[in-house]
Amino acid sequence: MKLSSRIEALKLRRNDVWTFISISLSLAALIYTYRTNTDQNRKWDQLNLGKITIGSIKFENFREVTKAQFDTINWGYRVETVTGPDSRVLFDGKFYLQNCLIAYNPKTNAIYGTGSSTTLWELMHELKRLNIKDTAGLIIEKRYYLVIQMYNAGSTVCHVTNQTISSKDSSAPFGFKATSISDQPIDLEGNQFTHTIVPIYTYLNDVLPDTMDLTLSFRYKDVNYNQHRQAFHLKYVKPNWQVLAARERVE
């Protein structure tokens, strides 16, 4: 082979080597970029995916009275009050009644009462206005509204469904019950609050237990359509509520 031909062949081989090196470097850079982007996306998901947490938990106040008013009102039943927001310490000289009265028909499961009746006589007037004549079979109960604040701690939407509440308290007095709550879906945007209201019932002359255990459970879908099941153990030690534990799994 002529010398010139050998030189040309060497040049071609050298070009092939440089081409291989260039392709290898480009491929390595592509793999590095892909892995970096994947890690960044994973971190972004962890920081920004919607996540439901529980904020405040408290009973709704149905009526506010002064000490003088409280002593003169003919309530008609055993009344339990608190003397300041979420506390039994007198803050402002007012009493807060945290229940209203309703009438329950066990035969039809009908509930009568608008939520504005806080004395027995107000409820009787309400039944008369509704033209409920057969009151002998009705059960008069107290109804409390437990207001639970739910908060999306992430930056993307959560589609909340299937909210339920269950009681774990076997020592609660006869007649005590916490009811299931709405299954209506809620779209909870990032950093947004909503409230879930749980009705709790006791008989007319019963009071709330000193301690209660409830479990709030629900499902939600994140922005990537992953289905989450979440449950919160809520503990009541009179007069305050707290979240003791939370469980979550992705289905």
Wavefront OBJ file of the C-alpha trace (Angstrom):
o trace
v 0.000 0.000 0.000
v 1.223 3.406 -0.877
v 2.269 5.749 1.907
v -0.413 8.271 1.004
v -3.089 5.600 1.251
v -1.863 4.567 4.722
v -1.967 8.166 5.883
v -5.539 8.550 4.662
v -6.565 5.329 6.427
v -5.034 6.565 9.703
v -6.889 9.844 9.358
v -10.158 7.970 8.864
v -9.514 5.815 11.933
v -8.678 8.894 14.001
v -11.893 10.546 12.865
v -13.834 7.405 13.799
v -12.293 7.472 17.286
v -13.195 11.120 17.809
v -16.701 10.464 16.526
v -17.087 7.572 18.986
v -15.771 9.695 21.848
v -18.131 12.526 20.918
v -21.138 10.222 20.756
v -20.178 8.617 24.079
v -19.867 12.007 25.796
v -23.207 13.140 24.371
v -24.864 9.933 25.551
v -23.341 10.299 29.035
v -24.541 13.905 29.208
v -28.021 12.803 28.120
v -28.149 10.091 30.813
v -26.926 12.547 33.463
v -29.532 15.137 32.423
v -32.292 12.520 32.481
v -31.335 11.312 35.943
v -31.003 14.865 37.254
v -34.407 15.820 35.861
v -35.943 12.648 37.310
v -34.510 13.441 40.752
v -35.687 17.037 40.503
v -39.166 15.926 39.444
v -39.280 13.473 42.341
v -38.264 16.210 44.779
v -40.825 18.554 43.212
v -43.523 15.919 43.655
v -42.560 15.426 47.296
v -42.677 19.170 47.971
v -45.686 20.133 45.867
v -48.066 17.172 45.632
v -51.285 17.760 47.500
v -51.340 16.425 51.067
v -54.255 16.685 53.482
v -53.609 17.694 57.080
v -55.934 18.570 59.957
v -56.055 22.096 61.360
v -58.410 23.232 64.132
v -61.021 20.920 65.689
v -63.767 22.466 67.793
v -67.463 22.436 68.560
v -69.668 25.094 67.015
v -71.197 27.563 69.470
v -74.987 27.722 69.063
v -75.700 30.414 71.628
v -73.843 33.031 73.626
v -75.245 34.361 76.917
v -74.044 36.302 79.912
v -73.939 34.778 83.378
v -77.104 36.689 84.363
v -78.954 35.469 81.253
v -77.814 31.892 81.796
v -79.216 31.865 85.330
v -82.626 33.244 84.298
v -83.303 31.211 81.104
v -85.646 28.250 81.569
v -83.674 25.693 79.560
v -85.880 22.676 80.324
v -82.999 20.181 80.425
v -79.481 19.642 81.747
v -77.319 22.283 80.090
v -73.586 22.026 79.567
v -71.658 25.166 78.652
v -68.110 26.379 78.236
v -67.029 29.735 79.584
v -64.568 30.780 76.899
v -63.438 29.738 73.422
v -62.273 26.108 73.706
v -61.674 26.462 77.438
v -63.417 26.327 80.787
v -61.577 29.443 81.954
v -63.713 32.589 81.935
v -62.335 34.837 79.193
v -64.988 37.460 78.542
v -67.791 36.924 81.060
v -69.913 34.947 78.573
v -71.149 31.371 78.411
v -71.222 29.401 75.170
v -73.824 26.709 74.522
v -72.422 24.137 72.108
v -75.592 22.194 71.321
v -79.022 22.714 69.868
v -82.101 20.489 70.352
v -83.747 18.244 67.777
v -86.644 15.777 67.823
v -86.016 12.343 66.335
v -88.696 9.935 65.102
v -87.255 6.389 65.409
v -90.015 4.946 63.194
v -89.321 7.167 60.178
v -85.766 8.383 60.993
v -87.079 11.926 60.514
v -85.293 14.732 62.362
v -87.145 17.915 63.300
v -85.394 21.115 64.309
v -83.671 23.950 62.526
v -80.658 24.263 64.797
v -81.902 27.469 66.374
v -83.679 25.772 69.290
v -81.529 25.768 72.415
v -84.323 25.484 75.017
v -86.963 22.784 75.257
v -89.723 25.369 74.844
v -88.185 26.693 71.624
v -88.152 23.151 70.220
v -91.791 22.580 71.210
v -92.704 25.823 69.443
v -90.813 24.626 66.355
v -92.709 21.304 66.338
v -95.993 23.195 66.617
v -94.980 25.419 63.695
v -94.215 22.294 61.638
v -97.657 20.914 62.579
v -96.157 17.821 64.236
v -99.087 16.632 66.330
v -97.946 13.179 67.429
v -95.003 14.025 69.666
v -95.362 11.110 72.086
v -93.039 8.842 70.105
v -90.376 11.464 69.474
v -86.978 11.335 71.164
v -85.544 14.707 72.143
v -81.782 14.820 71.634
v -78.917 17.258 71.820
v -77.051 17.820 68.587
v -73.456 19.065 68.552
v -71.577 20.105 65.433
v -67.919 19.136 65.482
v -66.147 21.385 62.957
v -62.927 19.874 61.549
v -60.651 22.064 59.470
v -58.938 20.219 56.610
v -55.928 21.812 54.909
v -54.101 20.960 51.671
v -50.453 21.459 52.656
v -49.229 20.918 49.080
v -49.336 23.178 46.021
v -51.504 21.032 43.742
v -55.141 19.992 43.931
v -56.515 17.055 45.937
v -59.787 15.447 44.866
v -61.262 14.369 48.230
v -63.946 11.635 48.329
v -65.571 9.127 50.684
v -65.342 10.952 54.003
v -66.514 8.870 56.953
v -66.382 9.196 60.720
v -66.398 6.347 63.218
v -66.449 6.209 67.006
v -63.998 4.026 68.916
v -65.355 4.941 72.333
v -67.103 1.981 73.971
v -67.529 3.888 77.252
v -69.745 6.609 75.733
v -73.184 6.911 77.357
v -76.168 5.131 75.832
v -77.625 7.352 73.122
v -74.293 8.843 72.083
v -73.534 8.533 68.382
v -71.343 10.221 65.793
v -72.790 10.033 62.300
v -71.230 9.467 58.902
v -70.559 12.599 56.883
v -71.032 13.595 53.259
v -69.471 11.587 50.433
v -69.773 14.570 48.104
v -66.391 15.066 46.363
v -64.347 18.159 47.214
v -61.623 19.679 45.037
v -59.201 21.142 47.553
v -56.658 23.398 45.858
v -53.109 23.823 47.124
v -52.825 25.756 50.426
v -56.611 25.859 50.700
v -58.804 25.176 53.752
v -62.193 23.537 53.979
v -64.352 22.418 56.889
v -66.014 19.102 57.588
v -68.967 19.173 59.978
v -69.687 16.055 62.030
v -73.025 15.904 63.875
v -72.779 14.255 67.301
v -75.919 13.356 69.276
v -76.672 12.601 72.918
v -79.913 12.166 74.830
v -81.516 15.267 76.292
v -80.117 15.052 79.830
v -76.822 13.390 78.959
v -73.596 15.349 78.607
v -70.648 14.684 76.358
v -68.190 12.088 77.665
v -65.033 13.399 79.291
v -63.048 11.588 76.601
v -63.910 10.502 73.079
v -62.046 8.787 70.251
v -63.077 9.348 66.649
v -61.488 8.322 63.369
v -61.876 10.549 60.318
v -61.177 8.587 57.121
v -61.251 9.600 53.485
v -59.735 8.993 50.066
v -58.207 11.538 47.749
v -56.502 11.634 44.350
v -53.430 13.759 43.760
v -52.615 15.630 40.557
v -50.957 12.477 39.173
v -54.213 10.529 39.773
v -52.656 8.399 42.509
v -55.323 7.266 44.971
v -54.557 7.888 48.654
v -56.376 6.509 51.698
v -55.914 8.587 54.840
v -57.152 8.274 58.418
v -56.792 10.577 61.432
v -57.286 9.483 65.034
v -58.988 12.376 66.847
v -58.907 12.448 70.641
v -61.213 14.511 72.853
v -60.231 15.222 76.447
v -62.790 17.705 77.706
v -62.820 20.450 76.541
v -60.242 20.171 73.727
v -59.621 18.021 70.648
v -56.275 16.915 69.260
v -54.908 14.711 66.467
v -53.122 11.726 68.000
v -52.093 9.831 64.873
v -52.371 9.838 61.098
v -52.127 6.950 58.663
v -51.782 7.148 54.887
v -51.224 4.722 52.060
v -51.219 4.951 48.267
v -53.522 2.427 46.607
l 1 2 3 4 5 6 7 8 9 10 11 12 13 14 15 16 17 18 19 20 21 22 23 24 25 26 27 28 29 30 31 32 33 34 35 36 37 38 39 40 41 42 43 44 45 46 47 48 49 50 51 52 53 54 55 56 57 58 59 60 61 62 63 64 65 66 67 68 69 70 71 72 73 74 75 76 77 78 79 80 81 82 83 84 85 86 87 88 89 90 91 92 93 94 95 96 97 98 99 100 101 102 103 104 105 106 107 108 109 110 111 112 113 114 115 116 117 118 119 120 121 122 123 124 125 126 127 128 129 130 131 132 133 134 135 136 137 138 139 140 141 142 143 144 145 146 147 148 149 150 151 152 153 154 155 156 157 158 159 160 161 162 163 164 165 166 167 168 169 170 171 172 173 174 175 176 177 178 179 180 181 182 183 184 185 186 187 188 189 190 191 192 193 194 195 196 197 198 199 200 201 202 203 204 205 206 207 208 209 210 211 212 213 214 215 216 217 218 219 220 221 222 223 224 225 226 227 228 229 230 231 232 233 234 235 236 237 238 239 240 241 242 243 244 245 246 247 248 249 250 251
